[in-house]
């Protein structure tokens, strides 16, 4: 199943309701599971991003839908990257000309 790294920043609204951030993540985990996406890990961070999340989904569309739904709550903005395991990267390398 594809893995994605989401780099998340709180919006002004998200900062104002920062005390609810863990509860929002628990709710998001349930919503993600409803569309086949798993919130594997989440880390609240110091630096240019407020939260880093690792998610797995069956495809790009499902992962995008989950993250768009999350951002639609108005508390976060995301930058998402597709991540490859070592085995997946071996498959990429095998396809190189």
Biopython code that builds the backbone (N, CA, C, O; Angstrom):
import numpy as np
from Bio.PDB.StructureBuilder import StructureBuilder

atoms = [
    (1, "UNK", "N", (0.858, -1.170, 0.000)),
    (1, "UNK", "CA", (0.000, 0.000, 0.000)),
    (1, "UNK", "C", (0.905, 1.234, 0.000)),
    (1, "UNK", "O", (1.846, 1.292, 0.791)),
    (2, "UNK", "N", (0.650, 2.212, -0.857)),
    (2, "UNK", "CA", (1.482, 3.417, -0.911)),
    (2, "UNK", "C", (1.511, 4.168, 0.421)),
    (2, "UNK", "O", (0.525, 4.213, 1.157)),
    (3, "UNK", "N", (2.663, 4.749, 0.702)),
    (3, "UNK", "CA", (2.879, 5.545, 1.901)),
    (3, "UNK", "C", (3.064, 6.999, 1.508)),
    (3, "UNK", "O", (3.650, 7.304, 0.469)),
    (4, "UNK", "N", (2.561, 7.892, 2.346)),
    (4, "UNK", "CA", (2.661, 9.329, 2.101)),
    (4, "UNK", "C", (3.140, 10.021, 3.361)),
    (4, "UNK", "O", (2.770, 9.643, 4.473)),
    (5, "UNK", "N", (3.966, 11.038, 3.176)),
    (5, "UNK", "CA", (4.401, 11.896, 4.277)),
    (5, "UNK", "C", (3.694, 13.233, 4.078)),
    (5, "UNK", "O", (3.846, 13.877, 3.040)),
    (6, "UNK", "N", (2.928, 13.640, 5.071)),
    (6, "UNK", "CA", (2.204, 14.916, 5.001)),
    (6, "UNK", "C", (2.857, 15.897, 5.971)),
    (6, "UNK", "O", (2.971, 15.626, 7.167)),
    (7, "UNK", "N", (3.279, 17.028, 5.440)),
    (7, "UNK", "CA", (3.832, 18.113, 6.242)),
    (7, "UNK", "C", (2.719, 19.126, 6.427)),
    (7, "UNK", "O", (2.219, 19.689, 5.454)),
    (8, "UNK", "N", (2.331, 19.359, 7.667)),
    (8, "UNK", "CA", (1.129, 20.139, 7.953)),
    (8, "UNK", "C", (1.448, 21.389, 8.755)),
    (8, "UNK", "O", (2.275, 21.377, 9.666)),
    (9, "UNK", "N", (0.778, 22.452, 8.395)),
    (9, "UNK", "CA", (0.861, 23.702, 9.147)),
    (9, "UNK", "C", (-0.519, 24.111, 9.600)),
    (9, "UNK", "O", (-1.495, 23.993, 8.860)),
    (10, "UNK", "N", (-0.588, 24.597, 10.839)),
    (10, "UNK", "CA", (-1.839, 25.112, 11.351)),
    (10, "UNK", "C", (-2.188, 26.433, 10.674)),
    (10, "UNK", "O", (-1.313, 27.262, 10.422)),
    (11, "UNK", "N", (-3.434, 26.616, 10.393)),
    (11, "UNK", "CA", (-3.942, 27.911, 9.963)),
    (11, "UNK", "C", (-4.143, 28.764, 11.223)),
    (11, "UNK", "O", (-3.913, 28.292, 12.337)),
    (12, "UNK", "N", (-4.562, 29.989, 11.049)),
    (12, "UNK", "CA", (-4.865, 30.832, 12.211)),
    (12, "UNK", "C", (-5.949, 30.170, 13.059)),
    (12, "UNK", "O", (-5.874, 30.172, 14.287)),
    (13, "UNK", "N", (-6.942, 29.612, 12.405)),
    (13, "UNK", "CA", (-8.007, 28.899, 13.118)),
    (13, "UNK", "C", (-7.438, 27.708, 13.891)),
    (13, "UNK", "O", (-7.840, 27.459, 15.028)),
    (14, "UNK", "N", (-6.513, 26.979, 13.284)),
    (14, "UNK", "CA", (-5.910, 25.835, 13.940)),
    (14, "UNK", "C", (-5.104, 26.219, 15.170)),
    (14, "UNK", "O", (-5.101, 25.495, 16.166)),
    (15, "UNK", "N", (-4.425, 27.345, 15.106)),
    (15, "UNK", "CA", (-3.667, 27.823, 16.264)),
    (15, "UNK", "C", (-4.621, 28.192, 17.394)),
    (15, "UNK", "O", (-4.364, 27.885, 18.558)),
    (16, "UNK", "N", (-5.707, 28.842, 17.049)),
    (16, "UNK", "CA", (-6.676, 29.252, 18.082)),
    (16, "UNK", "C", (-7.287, 28.053, 18.797)),
    (16, "UNK", "O", (-7.675, 28.151, 19.962)),
    (17, "UNK", "N", (-7.372, 26.923, 18.103)),
    (17, "UNK", "CA", (-7.965, 25.732, 18.721)),
    (17, "UNK", "C", (-6.904, 24.640, 18.936)),
    (17, "UNK", "O", (-7.212, 23.450, 18.874)),
    (18, "UNK", "N", (-5.671, 25.049, 19.186)),
    (18, "UNK", "CA", (-4.569, 24.097, 19.341)),
    (18, "UNK", "C", (-4.809, 23.099, 20.468)),
    (18, "UNK", "O", (-4.327, 21.968, 20.396)),
    (19, "UNK", "N", (-5.528, 23.484, 21.486)),
    (19, "UNK", "CA", (-5.788, 22.575, 22.606)),
    (19, "UNK", "C", (-6.579, 21.341, 22.174)),
    (19, "UNK", "O", (-6.568, 20.325, 22.869)),
    (20, "UNK", "N", (-7.258, 21.423, 21.041)),
    (20, "UNK", "CA", (-8.071, 20.313, 20.546)),
    (20, "UNK", "C", (-7.347, 19.450, 19.517)),
    (20, "UNK", "O", (-7.942, 18.535, 18.947)),
    (21, "UNK", "N", (-6.074, 19.734, 19.277)),
    (21, "UNK", "CA", (-5.374, 19.086, 18.168)),
    (21, "UNK", "C", (-5.337, 17.567, 18.269)),
    (21, "UNK", "O", (-5.518, 16.890, 17.257)),
    (22, "UNK", "N", (-5.110, 17.012, 19.447)),
    (22, "UNK", "CA", (-5.059, 15.554, 19.582)),
    (22, "UNK", "C", (-6.442, 14.950, 19.344)),
    (22, "UNK", "O", (-6.561, 13.911, 18.695)),
    (23, "UNK", "N", (-7.466, 15.582, 19.856)),
    (23, "UNK", "CA", (-8.830, 15.090, 19.619)),
    (23, "UNK", "C", (-9.178, 15.143, 18.134)),
    (23, "UNK", "O", (-9.833, 14.239, 17.615)),
    (24, "UNK", "N", (-8.738, 16.206, 17.448)),
    (24, "UNK", "CA", (-9.004, 16.298, 16.006)),
    (24, "UNK", "C", (-8.300, 15.175, 15.257)),
    (24, "UNK", "O", (-8.859, 14.622, 14.310)),
    (25, "UNK", "N", (-7.083, 14.829, 15.665)),
    (25, "UNK", "CA", (-6.362, 13.742, 15.009)),
    (25, "UNK", "C", (-7.060, 12.411, 15.215)),
    (25, "UNK", "O", (-7.136, 11.599, 14.294)),
    (26, "UNK", "N", (-7.565, 12.184, 16.411)),
    (26, "UNK", "CA", (-8.281, 10.932, 16.658)),
    (26, "UNK", "C", (-9.540, 10.848, 15.797)),
    (26, "UNK", "O", (-9.881, 9.777, 15.295)),
    (27, "UNK", "N", (-10.220, 11.960, 15.629)),
    (27, "UNK", "CA", (-11.396, 11.990, 14.752)),
    (27, "UNK", "C", (-10.982, 11.772, 13.296)),
    (27, "UNK", "O", (-11.662, 11.066, 12.552)),
    (28, "UNK", "N", (-9.875, 12.375, 12.898)),
    (28, "UNK", "CA", (-9.381, 12.216, 11.521)),
    (28, "UNK", "C", (-9.030, 10.762, 11.244)),
    (28, "UNK", "O", (-9.306, 10.249, 10.160)),
    (29, "UNK", "N", (-8.427, 10.101, 12.213)),
    (29, "UNK", "CA", (-8.053, 8.692, 12.036)),
    (29, "UNK", "C", (-9.292, 7.863, 11.676)),
    (29, "UNK", "O", (-9.235, 7.020, 10.782)),
    (30, "UNK", "N", (-10.397, 8.100, 12.364)),
    (30, "UNK", "CA", (-11.640, 7.383, 12.099)),
    (30, "UNK", "C", (-12.176, 7.718, 10.712)),
    (30, "UNK", "O", (-12.612, 6.826, 9.985)),
    (31, "UNK", "N", (-12.147, 9.003, 10.339)),
    (31, "UNK", "CA", (-12.625, 9.413, 9.014)),
    (31, "UNK", "C", (-11.762, 8.799, 7.918)),
    (31, "UNK", "O", (-12.284, 8.338, 6.903)),
    (32, "UNK", "N", (-10.446, 8.788, 8.114)),
    (32, "UNK", "CA", (-9.543, 8.205, 7.124)),
    (32, "UNK", "C", (-9.858, 6.727, 6.915)),
    (32, "UNK", "O", (-9.915, 6.253, 5.780)),
    (33, "UNK", "N", (-10.061, 6.006, 8.010)),
    (33, "UNK", "CA", (-10.331, 4.575, 7.914)),
    (33, "UNK", "C", (-11.597, 4.308, 7.120)),
    (33, "UNK", "O", (-11.717, 3.274, 6.465)),
    (34, "UNK", "N", (-12.540, 5.238, 7.178)),
    (34, "UNK", "CA", (-13.787, 5.093, 6.436)),
    (34, "UNK", "C", (-13.600, 5.076, 4.928)),
    (34, "UNK", "O", (-14.459, 4.576, 4.202)),
    (35, "UNK", "N", (-12.483, 5.618, 4.452)),
    (35, "UNK", "CA", (-12.208, 5.601, 3.007)),
    (35, "UNK", "C", (-10.974, 4.763, 2.673)),
    (35, "UNK", "O", (-10.412, 4.876, 1.584)),
    (36, "UNK", "N", (-10.558, 3.922, 3.622)),
    (36, "UNK", "CA", (-9.465, 2.997, 3.357)),
    (36, "UNK", "C", (-8.069, 3.563, 3.536)),
    (36, "UNK", "O", (-7.098, 2.978, 3.056)),
    (37, "UNK", "N", (-7.955, 4.688, 4.217)),
    (37, "UNK", "CA", (-6.654, 5.327, 4.456)),
    (37, "UNK", "C", (-6.312, 5.160, 5.933)),
    (37, "UNK", "O", (-7.173, 5.310, 6.800)),
    (38, "UNK", "N", (-5.049, 4.849, 6.208)),
    (38, "UNK", "CA", (-4.601, 4.637, 7.580)),
    (38, "UNK", "C", (-3.651, 5.747, 8.003)),
    (38, "UNK", "O", (-2.666, 6.022, 7.317)),
    (39, "UNK", "N", (-3.942, 6.374, 9.114)),
    (39, "UNK", "CA", (-3.038, 7.358, 9.716)),
    (39, "UNK", "C", (-2.079, 6.558, 10.593)),
    (39, "UNK", "O", (-2.407, 6.209, 11.728)),
    (40, "UNK", "N", (-0.888, 6.268, 10.057)),
    (40, "UNK", "CA", (0.068, 5.392, 10.735)),
    (40, "UNK", "C", (0.724, 6.078, 11.930)),
    (40, "UNK", "O", (0.758, 5.526, 13.030)),
    (41, "UNK", "N", (1.238, 7.270, 11.710)),
    (41, "UNK", "CA", (1.958, 8.003, 12.753)),
    (41, "UNK", "C", (1.674, 9.489, 12.593)),
    (41, "UNK", "O", (1.416, 9.977, 11.493)),
    (42, "UNK", "N", (1.726, 10.184, 13.698)),
    (42, "UNK", "CA", (1.658, 11.648, 13.634)),
    (42, "UNK", "C", (2.563, 12.204, 14.720)),
    (42, "UNK", "O", (2.627, 11.686, 15.835)),
    (43, "UNK", "N", (3.258, 13.275, 14.359)),
    (43, "UNK", "CA", (4.205, 13.913, 15.260)),
    (43, "UNK", "C", (3.965, 15.414, 15.240)),
    (43, "UNK", "O", (3.900, 16.024, 14.173)),
    (44, "UNK", "N", (3.837, 15.997, 16.401)),
    (44, "UNK", "CA", (3.765, 17.448, 16.513)),
    (44, "UNK", "C", (5.211, 17.919, 16.606)),
    (44, "UNK", "O", (5.985, 17.410, 17.416)),
    (45, "UNK", "N", (5.568, 18.885, 15.779)),
    (45, "UNK", "CA", (6.974, 19.224, 15.610)),
    (45, "UNK", "C", (7.257, 20.698, 15.883)),
    (45, "UNK", "O", (6.356, 21.537, 15.907)),
    (46, "UNK", "N", (8.515, 20.974, 16.084)),
    (46, "UNK", "CA", (9.011, 22.339, 16.241)),
    (46, "UNK", "C", (9.819, 22.638, 14.984)),
    (46, "UNK", "O", (10.655, 21.831, 14.579)),
    (47, "UNK", "N", (9.580, 23.781, 14.370)),
    (47, "UNK", "CA", (10.287, 24.121, 13.142)),
    (47, "UNK", "C", (9.309, 24.629, 12.105)),
    (47, "UNK", "O", (8.275, 25.198, 12.453)),
    (48, "UNK", "N", (9.622, 24.431, 10.831)),
    (48, "UNK", "CA", (8.775, 25.005, 9.779)),
    (48, "UNK", "C", (7.410, 24.337, 9.632)),
    (48, "UNK", "O", (6.514, 24.907, 9.009)),
    (49, "UNK", "N", (7.236, 23.138, 10.195)),
    (49, "UNK", "CA", (5.948, 22.449, 10.127)),
    (49, "UNK", "C", (5.450, 22.175, 11.531)),
    (49, "UNK", "O", (6.238, 21.932, 12.445)),
    (50, "UNK", "N", (4.139, 22.214, 11.697)),
    (50, "UNK", "CA", (3.535, 21.993, 13.008)),
    (50, "UNK", "C", (3.262, 20.521, 13.290)),
    (50, "UNK", "O", (3.314, 20.078, 14.438)),
    (51, "UNK", "N", (2.973, 19.771, 12.237)),
    (51, "UNK", "CA", (2.671, 18.350, 12.370)),
    (51, "UNK", "C", (3.250, 17.617, 11.160)),
    (51, "UNK", "O", (3.214, 18.125, 10.039)),
    (52, "UNK", "N", (3.782, 16.427, 11.400)),
    (52, "UNK", "CA", (4.206, 15.536, 10.322)),
    (52, "UNK", "C", (3.415, 14.249, 10.501)),
    (52, "UNK", "O", (3.393, 13.674, 11.589)),
    (53, "UNK", "N", (2.773, 13.801, 9.441)),
    (53, "UNK", "CA", (1.954, 12.591, 9.505)),
    (53, "UNK", "C", (2.413, 11.599, 8.449)),
    (53, "UNK", "O", (2.803, 11.975, 7.343)),
    (54, "UNK", "N", (2.358, 10.341, 8.811)),
    (54, "UNK", "CA", (2.641, 9.248, 7.880)),
    (54, "UNK", "C", (1.316, 8.532, 7.655)),
    (54, "UNK", "O", (0.693, 8.048, 8.600)),
    (55, "UNK", "N", (0.890, 8.467, 6.399)),
    (55, "UNK", "CA", (-0.374, 7.799, 6.085)),
    (55, "UNK", "C", (-0.150, 6.749, 5.010)),
    (55, "UNK", "O", (0.800, 6.827, 4.231)),
    (56, "UNK", "N", (-1.029, 5.780, 4.983)),
    (56, "UNK", "CA", (-1.044, 4.774, 3.927)),
    (56, "UNK", "C", (-2.427, 4.767, 3.310)),
    (56, "UNK", "O", (-3.436, 4.872, 4.008)),
    (57, "UNK", "N", (-2.461, 4.644, 2.007)),
    (57, "UNK", "CA", (-3.740, 4.583, 1.306)),
    (57, "UNK", "C", (-3.639, 3.668, 0.111)),
    (57, "UNK", "O", (-2.536, 3.386, -0.359)),
    (58, "UNK", "N", (-4.753, 3.202, -0.386)),
    (58, "UNK", "CA", (-4.726, 2.284, -1.515)),
    (58, "UNK", "C", (-4.260, 2.937, -2.816)),
    (58, "UNK", "O", (-3.788, 2.257, -3.728)),
    (59, "UNK", "N", (-4.397, 4.269, -2.893)),
    (59, "UNK", "CA", (-4.022, 4.973, -4.116)),
    (59, "UNK", "C", (-3.942, 6.472, -3.836)),
    (59, "UNK", "O", (-4.352, 6.942, -2.774)),
    (60, "UNK", "N", (-3.407, 7.211, -4.806)),
    (60, "UNK", "CA", (-3.244, 8.655, -4.657)),
    (60, "UNK", "C", (-4.574, 9.371, -4.435)),
    (60, "UNK", "O", (-4.660, 10.331, -3.668)),
    (61, "UNK", "N", (-5.600, 8.890, -5.114)),
    (61, "UNK", "CA", (-6.907, 9.540, -5.001)),
    (61, "UNK", "C", (-7.461, 9.437, -3.583)),
    (61, "UNK", "O", (-7.984, 10.415, -3.048)),
    (62, "UNK", "N", (-7.348, 8.268, -2.977)),
    (62, "UNK", "CA", (-7.852, 8.086, -1.616)),
    (62, "UNK", "C", (-7.068, 8.928, -0.620)),
    (62, "UNK", "O", (-7.654, 9.571, 0.250)),
    (63, "UNK", "N", (-5.749, 8.925, -0.743)),
    (63, "UNK", "CA", (-4.917, 9.731, 0.157)),
    (63, "UNK", "C", (-5.237, 11.210, -0.018)),
    (63, "UNK", "O", (-5.338, 11.946, 0.964)),
    (64, "UNK", "N", (-5.394, 11.644, -1.254)),
    (64, "UNK", "CA", (-5.731, 13.048, -1.517)),
    (64, "UNK", "C", (-7.084, 13.411, -0.929)),
    (64, "UNK", "O", (-7.242, 14.478, -0.336)),
    (65, "UNK", "N", (-8.058, 12.528, -1.091)),
    (65, "UNK", "CA", (-9.390, 12.789, -0.537)),
    (65, "UNK", "C", (-9.332, 12.924, 0.977)),
    (65, "UNK", "O", (-9.968, 13.810, 1.549)),
    (66, "UNK", "N", (-8.569, 12.046, 1.631)),
    (66, "UNK", "CA", (-8.453, 12.104, 3.088)),
    (66, "UNK", "C", (-7.837, 13.425, 3.526)),
    (66, "UNK", "O", (-8.338, 14.070, 4.448)),
    (67, "UNK", "N", (-6.766, 13.825, 2.879)),
    (67, "UNK", "CA", (-6.076, 15.054, 3.280)),
    (67, "UNK", "C", (-6.852, 16.310, 2.901)),
    (67, "UNK", "O", (-6.815, 17.305, 3.625)),
    (68, "UNK", "N", (-7.549, 16.271, 1.778)),
    (68, "UNK", "CA", (-8.405, 17.408, 1.420)),
    (68, "UNK", "C", (-9.543, 17.563, 2.411)),
    (68, "UNK", "O", (-9.899, 18.680, 2.788)),
    (69, "UNK", "N", (-10.114, 16.443, 2.832)),
    (69, "UNK", "CA", (-11.165, 16.488, 3.849)),
    (69, "UNK", "C", (-10.649, 17.062, 5.149)),
    (69, "UNK", "O", (-11.334, 17.842, 5.809)),
    (70, "UNK", "N", (-9.436, 16.673, 5.515)),
    (70, "UNK", "CA", (-8.812, 17.198, 6.734)),
    (70, "UNK", "C", (-8.590, 18.701, 6.618)),
    (70, "UNK", "O", (-8.920, 19.450, 7.538)),
    (71, "UNK", "N", (-8.040, 19.142, 5.504)),
    (71, "UNK", "CA", (-7.788, 20.568, 5.299)),
    (71, "UNK", "C", (-9.088, 21.360, 5.223)),
    (71, "UNK", "O", (-9.128, 22.537, 5.582)),
    (72, "UNK", "N", (-10.147, 20.711, 4.754)),
    (72, "UNK", "CA", (-11.440, 21.377, 4.649)),
    (72, "UNK", "C", (-12.004, 21.814, 5.986)),
    (72, "UNK", "O", (-12.892, 22.666, 6.032)),
    (73, "UNK", "N", (-11.507, 21.250, 7.072)),
    (73, "UNK", "CA", (-11.928, 21.674, 8.403)),
    (73, "UNK", "C", (-11.413, 23.057, 8.771)),
    (73, "UNK", "O", (-11.870, 23.664, 9.740)),
    (74, "UNK", "N", (-10.453, 23.549, 7.987)),
    (74, "UNK", "CA", (-9.964, 24.906, 8.190)),
    (74, "UNK", "C", (-8.848, 25.056, 9.206)),
    (74, "UNK", "O", (-8.425, 26.176, 9.491)),
    (75, "UNK", "N", (-8.357, 23.944, 9.765)),
    (75, "UNK", "CA", (-7.320, 24.028, 10.789)),
    (75, "UNK", "C", (-5.913, 23.794, 10.263)),
    (75, "UNK", "O", (-4.934, 24.146, 10.922)),
    (76, "UNK", "N", (-5.807, 23.201, 9.079)),
    (76, "UNK", "CA", (-4.499, 22.807, 8.545)),
    (76, "UNK", "C", (-4.373, 23.096, 7.063)),
    (76, "UNK", "O", (-5.361, 23.200, 6.336)),
    (77, "UNK", "N", (-3.123, 23.223, 6.641)),
    (77, "UNK", "CA", (-2.755, 23.227, 5.223)),
    (77, "UNK", "C", (-1.689, 22.161, 5.084)),
    (77, "UNK", "O", (-0.867, 21.991, 5.985)),
    (78, "UNK", "N", (-1.685, 21.441, 3.976)),
    (78, "UNK", "CA", (-0.753, 20.324, 3.865)),
    (78, "UNK", "C", (0.101, 20.382, 2.610)),
    (78, "UNK", "O", (-0.289, 20.931, 1.580)),
    (79, "UNK", "N", (1.269, 19.800, 2.737)),
    (79, "UNK", "CA", (2.154, 19.484, 1.624)),
    (79, "UNK", "C", (2.404, 17.988, 1.748)),
    (79, "UNK", "O", (2.864, 17.517, 2.788)),
    (80, "UNK", "N", (2.105, 17.246, 0.697)),
    (80, "UNK", "CA", (2.163, 15.792, 0.794)),
    (80, "UNK", "C", (3.145, 15.232, -0.220)),
    (80, "UNK", "O", (3.225, 15.688, -1.360)),
    (81, "UNK", "N", (3.888, 14.231, 0.228)),
    (81, "UNK", "CA", (4.877, 13.588, -0.631)),
    (81, "UNK", "C", (4.636, 12.089, -0.634)),
    (81, "UNK", "O", (4.343, 11.506, 0.410)),
    (82, "UNK", "N", (4.755, 11.467, -1.777)),
    (82, "UNK", "CA", (4.695, 10.008, -1.874)),
    (82, "UNK", "C", (6.038, 9.488, -1.402)),
    (82, "UNK", "O", (7.080, 9.977, -1.838)),
    (83, "UNK", "N", (6.028, 8.509, -0.525)),
    (83, "UNK", "CA", (7.260, 7.927, 0.015)),
    (83, "UNK", "C", (7.385, 6.478, -0.462)),
    (83, "UNK", "O", (6.383, 5.780, -0.616)),
    (84, "UNK", "N", (8.605, 6.040, -0.690)),
    (84, "UNK", "CA", (8.862, 4.692, -1.159)),
    (84, "UNK", "C", (9.684, 3.922, -0.131)),
    (84, "UNK", "O", (10.654, 4.445, 0.416)),
    (85, "UNK", "N", (9.292, 2.680, 0.128)),
    (85, "UNK", "CA", (10.098, 1.798, 0.971)),
    (85, "UNK", "C", (11.318, 1.357, 0.165)),
    (85, "UNK", "O", (11.403, 1.619, -1.035)),
    (86, "UNK", "N", (12.255, 0.691, 0.821)),
    (86, "UNK", "CA", (13.436, 0.186, 0.122)),
    (86, "UNK", "C", (13.030, -0.789, -0.985)),
    (86, "UNK", "O", (13.571, -0.732, -2.090)),
    (87, "UNK", "N", (12.088, -1.677, -0.697)),
    (87, "UNK", "CA", (11.633, -2.630, -1.719)),
    (87, "UNK", "C", (10.972, -1.924, -2.891)),
    (87, "UNK", "O", (11.203, -2.282, -4.046)),
    (88, "UNK", "N", (10.153, -0.924, -2.601)),
    (88, "UNK", "CA", (9.511, -0.165, -3.687)),
    (88, "UNK", "C", (10.557, 0.563, -4.517)),
    (88, "UNK", "O", (10.439, 0.636, -5.740)),
    (89, "UNK", "N", (11.577, 1.102, -3.861)),
    (89, "UNK", "CA", (12.621, 1.814, -4.586)),
    (89, "UNK", "C", (13.417, 0.866, -5.468)),
    (89, "UNK", "O", (13.866, 1.244, -6.550)),
    (90, "UNK", "N", (13.593, -0.383, -4.997)),
    (90, "UNK", "CA", (14.258, -1.373, -5.864)),
    (90, "UNK", "C", (13.461, -1.586, -7.150)),
    (90, "UNK", "O", (14.033, -1.725, -8.231)),
    (91, "UNK", "N", (12.131, -1.610, -7.018)),
    (91, "UNK", "CA", (11.282, -1.740, -8.204)),
    (91, "UNK", "C", (11.424, -0.557, -9.142)),
    (91, "UNK", "O", (11.415, -0.725, -10.362)),
    (92, "UNK", "N", (11.554, 0.636, -8.585)),
    (92, "UNK", "CA", (11.767, 1.836, -9.402)),
    (92, "UNK", "C", (13.096, 1.718, -10.140)),
    (92, "UNK", "O", (13.178, 1.982, -11.340)),
    (93, "UNK", "N", (14.132, 1.321, -9.412)),
    (93, "UNK", "CA", (15.467, 1.201, -10.010)),
    (93, "UNK", "C", (15.468, 0.178, -11.131)),
    (93, "UNK", "O", (16.125, 0.377, -12.154)),
    (94, "UNK", "N", (14.740, -0.914, -10.950)),
    (94, "UNK", "CA", (14.692, -1.959, -11.988)),
    (94, "UNK", "C", (14.064, -1.452, -13.272)),
    (94, "UNK", "O", (14.344, -1.990, -14.343)),
    (95, "UNK", "N", (13.236, -0.447, -13.196)),
    (95, "UNK", "CA", (12.578, 0.098, -14.384)),
    (95, "UNK", "C", (13.427, 1.134, -15.118)),
    (95, "UNK", "O", (13.093, 1.542, -16.230)),
    (96, "UNK", "N", (14.517, 1.553, -14.494)),
    (96, "UNK", "CA", (15.359, 2.584, -15.104)),
    (96, "UNK", "C", (16.008, 2.035, -16.376)),
    (96, "UNK", "O", (16.428, 0.879, -16.423)),
    (97, "UNK", "N", (16.080, 2.880, -17.399)),
    (97, "UNK", "CA", (16.728, 2.429, -18.653)),
    (97, "UNK", "C", (18.228, 2.239, -18.487)),
    (97, "UNK", "O", (18.912, 1.866, -19.441)),
]
sb = StructureBuilder()
sb.init_structure("model")
sb.init_model(0)
sb.init_chain("A")
sb.init_seg("    ")
for serial, (resi, resn, name, xyz) in enumerate(atoms, 1):
    if name == "N":
        sb.init_residue(resn, " ", resi, " ")
    sb.init_atom(name, np.array(xyz, "f"), 0.0, 1.0, " ", f" {name:<3s}", serial, name[0])
structure = sb.get_structure()
